[in-house]
Amino acid sequence: MPSFANAMHRFGYDGIQPNDIAETGRAVREEMAAQSSDQQQASALSFTDTRLRAIRRQMEGVRLLRSLEDVAKEWATPISGLSPVVVDNCKVFAAKEVPDSQVQAVYNAWEMERHHSAERHLYPEVIEVLETIKRAHPGVVIGAVTDGRANPLLMPFTLAPYFDFCVSWEDDQGGRQKYFQELNEATDGEQLMWIYEAALDKYRDFESLRTGLRKRDDETCEVGEQDCERIWVHCGDDLAYDVGGSAACGARTILMELADKYEQTERVDKRKKARPIWDLMSKAEIEQREQMNELAEKEVTARVAFLSRLPDTINDILEDIDQQGR
């Protein structure tokens, strides 16, 4: 969050604290839910749009205060003595004084720093774990599915070499809108299948391209000779989404419930009273996710508390599939 404040400072918006954007973002979603006849409109707002609105609101707030101070000084009166008409005119002026380009620039600075920060604070075992998985399964395709803008392919010094693709909820606004329109009826992972089906499509495209290149390198290869049944093992820290959604598409699931040493703060868990300061979900969204978490419990194939156990857990799942004859 300091990146928001630093970027705004460069544009002359001083006094904004690092956590102000997160708090304003939550307020934006809560206000939309309160003003709407249902809470889906607020929930459907992407995290990117929420942050852009929060940035603008903070910028306009700084501009408004400066404008009010100037008018009050000119009229030799305290700000509290200004008439509602004057205040409203200052609000209109403040909104016009904040260009979209500045709002976008601040957001871009935050997103870039987010990926840089992720590289700096990556769990020490991650690279070794990914290398182990790649060595044990040379044909593996590793992809990321996210409901935000985090993208391992934008982390060139750490994760990028190990990931083949990334799919974000925000890449498919049509599917996202449909999901949140049906939020009240969302009782299990079936409502989330669209994003995981999109991930499967990405995988098929990547695998088709890779197989085609491999066959051109080996002219003696028969069509279908290198084809085999593919198994999808989905790892994630969210019961409702990572487990419920991917399981609905046929994936075996690994829930990453990491040990305390990792200080894992992500995801909805009713056992945790405090929410991370950067979390933007409304109360209604959190309640819905808690219900979906309970229903997704039965879809967990395995749990991992230590990252170093992930390769062995994947191998255990594959061995069980072999024994069951698929």
Secondary structure, DSSP 8 states (H G I E B T S, - for coil): -HHHHHHHHHTT--S--TTHHHHHHHHHHHHHHHHSSSTHHHHHS-HHHHHHHHHHHHHHHHHHHHHHHHHHHHTTS-GGGS-HHHHHHHHHHHHHTS-HHHHHHHHHHHHHHHHHHHHHT--TTHHHHHHHHHHH-TT---EEEESSS--GGG-TTTTGGG--EEEEGGG-HHHHHHHHHTGGG--SGGGGHHHHHHHHHHHHHHHHHHHHHHHHH-TT--TTTT------EEEES-IIIIIIIHHHTT-EEEEE---GGG----S--TT--S--TT----HHHHHHHHHHHHHHGGG--EEESSGGGHHHHHHHHHHHHHHTT-
